[in-house]
Amino acid sequence: MIALPLRPRILLIAPSQSYRIGAYLNAAREMGVDAEIASPAKHSLIRELAEGLHIDLDDPEKSLEIISRAASSSPYDGVIATDDATVELAAQVADRLGLSFNSVPSSRLARRKDLARDCLLNAGVPVPQYRLLSLLDDLATQIEGFPFPCVVKPLSLSASRGVIRADNQQQFQSACERIRPIIQDQPDPFESSYLLVEAYIEGFEVALEGFLNHGELSVLALFDKPEPLTGPFFEETYYITPSRLSPEKQRLIRARVAAACNAYGLARGAVHAELRVTSDEAWILEVAGRTIGGECGSLFNLVSGKSLESLVVANAVGRALPALRIEGAAGVLMIPIPKSGMLRRYDGIAKARAVQCIEEVRIAAPIGHELVTLPEGSSYLGFIFSKADTPEQAEAALRKAHRKLSFKIDPVWRLN
């Protein structure tokens, strides 16, 4: 009897509410790869989560032991982290099991903003002027001599959660006090007690999506963020590709991201970077060892016919990456939450979908869900996707479709 070849098997480490789980499962299924999920979702109604490994992301040592025991009876061929919160654990798993992944130190650098800033400064990579702040000490003393406007942010949260601009001393104090309860439950005592303050940089913001192969950076897409991100909070909305920046600016952006990856020691897999571009420089805001967040990865399906997740799965199991040929332009609007409260109704979906160049409108927040705006919140109402011949057309379609939507959000009354 001829034995059938074993299917490759990957471990997907994900927060229970990750937008990315479904996309990764679909990509693995289409590629003939078995996927097991490790998440905190023990009581999830989603079968793959309920039947997967149940871990506590706040207890990485215990989580590592659970995963290691599972691997001893049924080995994995690769590991994937879906979000920032799981990248460092995925690196530890790979190190323990001998799987291909970025090193634990490089993964930590890409996650911790203060360590990342120190690393890049020492490597000569342009970063904003910054300072580490202790919430346990006098804030007024610590900000002396620092320029305004500035941006105060947690050390490790993502999706702009807890990021606040301050234009003067009073706003700085208020920003720190507002961030304090946001980070108080961070499992790392240092991350719950310290903040980063950076000089605010006037400029045009972009996001780069890339892939590393033995340390060599390939750019998959460069996204413009046409909506000005000036604060006081920094909710991302529009991503448009291809970029309309000059070829010289795009080369500079790629060079800065490549230098940051090299400084961190990132050498393989997906890279998502955020930069501010001025007249003569591209300033690194973030370089993460993961793909773009939310459901924005769907953009790659629109312009290439291949999913971003399929590249990550192929990389995880050691397959050659499929060629990605970008055609035309595409955009996504992460539908912002206009105010906090209970979502009661939404209208205009059919009209928004009927707008020329609109490919899909997805409302992610269910009716009855409590919505929380930035800086405390970290989610979106949903996503609108467009595909067009030019980036200008893709952006115009998104703006028109967004105007077709309406949301009824009622206040939430709490009993003290």
Legacy VTK file of the C-alpha trace (Angstrom):
# vtk DataFile Version 3.0
C-alpha trace
ASCII
DATASET POLYDATA
POINTS 416 float
0.000 0.000 0.000
1.433 3.373 -1.034
1.424 5.921 1.778
-0.002 9.296 0.852
2.303 12.274 1.454
1.538 14.120 4.662
-0.038 17.547 4.283
2.015 20.430 5.686
0.732 21.656 9.037
0.945 25.176 10.449
0.164 26.767 13.774
-1.751 30.039 13.613
-1.369 32.127 16.784
-4.131 34.733 17.024
-6.030 36.942 19.447
-9.607 35.696 19.719
-11.045 38.759 17.941
-8.499 38.962 15.115
-9.876 40.037 11.734
-7.285 37.819 10.051
-8.235 34.304 11.158
-10.716 33.552 8.381
-8.404 34.778 5.639
-5.536 32.626 6.863
-7.727 29.544 7.209
-9.055 30.019 3.678
-5.560 30.470 2.253
-4.266 27.354 4.021
-7.254 25.285 2.871
-6.801 26.334 -0.766
-3.086 25.479 -0.593
-3.570 22.033 0.903
-2.117 23.039 4.262
-3.645 22.018 7.585
-3.946 24.796 10.148
-4.409 24.654 13.900
-5.246 27.809 15.843
-3.781 28.753 19.201
-5.890 31.487 20.800
-7.608 32.537 24.043
-10.995 31.675 22.485
-11.843 28.587 24.550
-15.580 29.251 24.424
-15.772 30.597 20.887
-18.707 29.678 18.657
-16.252 29.396 15.758
-15.356 25.715 15.433
-11.698 26.205 14.513
-11.161 28.412 17.563
-13.100 26.189 19.962
-11.271 23.052 18.784
-7.829 24.654 18.671
-5.243 25.155 21.388
-6.380 27.441 24.190
-3.674 29.752 25.459
-3.335 32.892 27.566
-1.512 35.602 25.650
-0.758 37.317 28.959
1.149 34.209 30.080
3.646 33.450 27.295
5.555 30.819 29.281
2.459 28.724 29.926
1.302 29.254 26.325
4.674 28.086 25.053
4.397 24.902 27.116
0.894 24.158 25.806
2.045 24.594 22.218
5.203 22.558 22.760
3.209 19.637 24.174
0.863 19.726 21.194
3.797 19.787 18.783
5.401 16.745 20.428
2.488 14.562 19.328
1.673 16.278 16.047
4.540 18.456 14.747
4.107 21.749 12.918
5.898 22.731 9.716
5.528 26.439 10.340
4.114 29.093 12.652
2.252 32.295 11.781
1.397 35.291 13.978
-1.717 37.126 12.826
-1.297 40.330 14.854
1.215 42.379 16.845
0.056 40.763 20.079
1.210 37.321 18.922
4.432 38.015 16.993
6.796 37.639 19.939
5.128 34.411 21.114
5.350 33.032 17.566
9.083 33.772 17.566
9.476 31.935 20.882
7.529 28.957 19.524
9.693 28.853 16.394
12.842 29.045 18.484
11.664 26.194 20.738
10.474 23.961 17.879
13.199 24.748 15.361
10.859 26.428 12.856
11.627 29.230 10.426
10.744 32.656 11.835
12.412 35.891 12.831
14.476 35.739 16.022
12.943 36.489 19.397
15.082 39.646 19.894
14.180 41.046 16.443
10.486 40.289 16.988
10.596 42.076 20.336
12.287 45.106 18.801
9.573 45.339 16.146
6.857 45.228 18.818
8.263 47.552 21.491
8.326 51.173 20.360
10.904 52.372 22.885
13.381 49.592 22.112
12.783 50.096 18.395
13.551 53.814 18.640
16.796 53.163 20.503
17.834 50.548 17.942
17.109 52.750 14.929
18.761 55.816 16.435
21.941 53.830 17.082
21.813 52.515 13.495
21.471 56.001 12.009
17.937 55.422 10.701
15.796 58.617 10.864
13.266 58.550 13.699
11.437 61.388 15.432
13.030 62.913 18.514
11.707 60.853 21.419
11.852 60.338 25.174
10.772 57.540 27.530
8.336 58.653 30.244
7.538 57.045 33.578
3.968 57.341 34.827
5.338 56.715 38.317
7.320 59.978 38.340
6.552 63.652 37.850
5.544 64.161 34.216
6.142 67.914 34.107
9.800 67.423 34.997
10.238 64.684 32.415
8.875 66.760 29.516
11.113 69.781 30.217
12.918 70.905 27.074
10.940 68.628 24.759
9.419 70.343 21.698
5.697 70.815 21.123
3.647 69.612 19.367
4.411 66.070 20.447
2.748 62.663 20.262
2.324 60.490 23.363
1.823 56.759 22.876
1.918 53.384 24.675
4.981 51.212 24.184
3.299 48.265 22.526
-0.351 48.788 21.541
-1.368 48.895 17.867
-4.119 50.353 15.645
-3.419 53.876 17.009
-4.893 52.920 20.377
-3.762 55.330 23.059
-1.906 57.619 20.626
-2.576 61.305 21.359
-1.117 64.565 20.060
-0.388 67.353 22.550
0.332 70.941 21.564
1.264 72.271 25.005
2.068 71.294 28.587
-1.573 71.066 29.679
-2.548 68.830 26.758
0.504 66.659 27.411
-0.528 66.103 31.028
-4.106 65.319 29.974
-2.894 62.897 27.301
-0.752 60.960 29.772
-3.614 60.705 32.248
-5.971 59.525 29.523
-3.542 56.821 28.394
-2.878 55.627 31.954
-6.073 53.489 32.273
-5.677 52.206 28.696
-2.381 50.508 29.541
-2.970 49.649 33.196
-3.822 46.008 32.436
-0.767 45.337 30.280
0.779 42.090 31.580
4.301 43.527 31.426
4.724 45.914 34.414
7.131 48.072 32.416
4.660 48.476 29.549
1.913 49.431 32.010
4.063 52.104 33.661
5.899 53.818 30.799
4.983 55.848 27.723
6.855 57.152 24.717
6.701 60.798 23.665
7.820 61.781 20.169
8.154 65.051 18.325
5.243 65.516 15.925
6.380 65.501 12.307
4.418 67.431 9.704
4.249 65.297 6.596
2.431 62.869 4.369
1.900 59.409 5.827
2.399 56.151 3.920
2.375 52.430 4.643
4.653 49.904 3.006
3.827 46.227 2.678
6.808 44.025 1.978
8.391 40.614 2.289
11.834 39.644 3.499
13.814 36.763 2.045
17.199 36.202 3.743
17.158 39.866 4.740
16.376 41.206 1.251
13.270 43.409 1.167
10.786 43.120 -1.695
8.047 45.756 -1.801
4.595 44.333 -2.458
2.756 47.656 -2.279
3.160 51.218 -1.092
-0.022 52.832 0.213
-0.774 56.537 0.375
-2.896 57.756 3.302
-4.608 60.736 1.658
-6.617 61.753 4.727
-4.416 64.074 6.841
-3.408 62.464 10.142
-2.845 65.537 12.307
-4.426 64.452 15.614
-5.343 64.784 18.363
-6.052 61.109 17.629
-4.746 59.179 14.656
-7.524 57.052 13.238
-6.430 55.522 9.942
-9.044 55.591 7.216
-7.977 55.556 3.539
-5.218 53.364 2.075
-4.635 53.816 -1.667
-2.176 51.989 -3.938
-0.141 52.535 -6.042
1.407 55.518 -4.332
1.323 58.865 -6.104
4.658 59.925 -4.623
7.607 60.479 -6.940
9.895 57.528 -7.793
12.679 59.236 -5.821
10.503 59.433 -2.695
9.437 55.810 -3.112
13.047 54.670 -3.370
13.884 56.616 -0.209
10.979 54.983 1.649
12.109 51.512 0.603
15.686 52.277 1.639
14.604 53.489 5.079
12.416 50.419 5.707
15.167 48.068 4.536
17.634 49.786 6.881
15.184 49.468 9.788
14.664 45.746 9.116
18.411 45.251 9.020
18.856 47.155 12.276
16.195 45.058 14.027
17.568 41.824 12.600
14.347 40.983 10.772
15.263 38.625 7.934
12.205 36.712 6.747
8.485 36.976 6.238
5.988 39.801 6.065
6.813 43.412 6.957
4.373 46.266 7.545
5.888 49.734 7.913
4.463 53.190 8.619
6.384 56.360 7.716
5.980 60.131 7.604
7.384 61.680 4.442
8.646 65.265 4.427
10.294 67.291 1.658
13.681 65.678 2.212
13.216 62.609 4.430
11.133 59.507 5.226
10.802 59.067 8.991
10.167 55.614 10.419
7.118 55.469 12.706
6.828 51.691 12.841
8.221 48.558 11.226
6.320 45.436 12.266
7.150 41.820 11.513
3.648 41.031 10.287
1.253 41.846 7.474
-1.088 44.824 7.269
-3.833 44.709 9.905
-7.586 44.324 9.777
-9.129 43.085 6.541
-6.960 45.386 4.430
-5.009 42.449 3.066
-7.978 41.834 0.762
-6.595 44.647 -1.411
-4.014 42.235 -2.770
-6.727 39.927 -4.072
-8.233 42.831 -5.982
-5.077 43.930 -7.785
-3.197 40.638 -8.132
-5.680 37.785 -7.872
-3.638 36.314 -5.003
-4.126 36.727 -1.287
-1.495 38.211 0.987
-2.183 35.376 3.404
-1.218 32.798 0.768
2.267 34.362 0.630
2.594 34.101 4.406
1.410 30.480 4.445
3.789 29.561 1.605
6.678 31.199 3.470
5.769 29.391 6.700
5.934 25.927 5.116
9.010 26.631 3.013
7.374 26.898 -0.391
8.487 29.314 -3.079
6.435 32.501 -2.966
4.039 32.890 -5.896
4.717 35.854 -8.146
2.540 38.857 -7.335
1.666 40.993 -10.353
-0.100 44.229 -9.412
-2.505 45.615 -12.004
-4.454 48.856 -11.772
-5.203 50.659 -8.528
-7.078 49.761 -5.377
-8.087 51.293 -2.086
-9.678 50.525 1.235
-11.553 52.693 3.692
-11.479 51.502 7.277
-14.883 52.930 8.188
-14.294 55.171 11.218
-16.485 55.116 14.316
-18.077 58.592 14.502
-18.942 58.378 18.207
-18.988 55.918 21.074
-22.224 54.108 21.854
-24.407 51.143 20.944
-24.776 50.374 17.240
-28.522 50.114 16.585
-28.809 50.237 12.791
-26.940 50.931 9.601
-28.311 51.854 6.173
-27.103 52.502 2.655
-25.111 49.307 2.076
-26.748 48.562 -1.287
-26.250 52.154 -2.465
-22.598 52.117 -1.411
-21.987 48.821 -3.224
-23.576 50.249 -6.350
-21.000 53.033 -6.630
-18.779 52.564 -9.668
-15.403 50.952 -8.833
-16.609 49.667 -5.455
-15.858 45.972 -5.036
-17.186 45.265 -1.551
-18.649 46.829 1.565
-18.254 44.835 4.784
-19.745 45.930 8.082
-17.746 44.206 10.799
-19.518 45.532 13.894
-22.720 43.592 14.697
-25.970 45.292 15.668
-26.035 45.699 19.436
-22.257 45.992 19.646
-20.802 48.760 21.803
-18.555 51.015 19.724
-15.595 52.817 21.288
-13.763 55.633 19.538
-10.053 56.337 19.697
-7.925 56.619 21.701
-9.585 53.994 23.919
-10.955 51.900 21.033
-9.076 49.929 18.406
-11.651 48.664 15.921
-13.639 49.888 12.911
-17.236 49.765 11.795
-16.149 47.871 8.694
-14.309 48.154 5.402
-15.016 49.437 1.874
-12.865 48.202 -1.024
-12.425 49.780 -4.442
-10.644 48.807 -7.655
-10.004 51.226 -10.492
-7.637 52.199 -13.256
-5.996 54.993 -11.249
-5.462 55.737 -7.552
-7.476 58.933 -7.943
-10.497 56.934 -9.128
-10.081 54.377 -6.355
-10.029 57.094 -3.695
-12.990 59.002 -5.178
-15.098 55.832 -5.216
-14.390 55.144 -1.557
-15.346 58.669 -0.531
-18.566 58.517 -2.534
-19.509 55.117 -1.125
-18.832 56.269 2.425
-21.261 59.164 1.971
-24.001 56.634 1.144
-23.733 54.977 4.562
-25.454 56.016 7.763
-25.198 54.563 11.253
-27.523 54.946 14.221
-25.493 54.895 17.426
-27.250 55.371 20.770
-25.628 56.411 24.042
-24.745 53.690 26.527
-26.094 54.380 29.996
-24.188 52.799 32.863
-25.341 52.336 36.452
-22.636 53.167 38.962
LINES 1 417
416 0 1 2 3 4 5 6 7 8 9 10 11 12 13 14 15 16 17 18 19 20 21 22 23 24 25 26 27 28 29 30 31 32 33 34 35 36 37 38 39 40 41 42 43 44 45 46 47 48 49 50 51 52 53 54 55 56 57 58 59 60 61 62 63 64 65 66 67 68 69 70 71 72 73 74 75 76 77 78 79 80 81 82 83 84 85 86 87 88 89 90 91 92 93 94 95 96 97 98 99 100 101 102 103 104 105 106 107 108 109 110 111 112 113 114 115 116 117 118 119 120 121 122 123 124 125 126 127 128 129 130 131 132 133 134 135 136 137 138 139 140 141 142 143 144 145 146 147 148 149 150 151 152 153 154 155 156 157 158 159 160 161 162 163 164 165 166 167 168 169 170 171 172 173 174 175 176 177 178 179 180 181 182 183 184 185 186 187 188 189 190 191 192 193 194 195 196 197 198 199 200 201 202 203 204 205 206 207 208 209 210 211 212 213 214 215 216 217 218 219 220 221 222 223 224 225 226 227 228 229 230 231 232 233 234 235 236 237 238 239 240 241 242 243 244 245 246 247 248 249 250 251 252 253 254 255 256 257 258 259 260 261 262 263 264 265 266 267 268 269 270 271 272 273 274 275 276 277 278 279 280 281 282 283 284 285 286 287 288 289 290 291 292 293 294 295 296 297 298 299 300 301 302 303 304 305 306 307 308 309 310 311 312 313 314 315 316 317 318 319 320 321 322 323 324 325 326 327 328 329 330 331 332 333 334 335 336 337 338 339 340 341 342 343 344 345 346 347 348 349 350 351 352 353 354 355 356 357 358 359 360 361 362 363 364 365 366 367 368 369 370 371 372 373 374 375 376 377 378 379 380 381 382 383 384 385 386 387 388 389 390 391 392 393 394 395 396 397 398 399 400 401 402 403 404 405 406 407 408 409 410 411 412 413 414 415
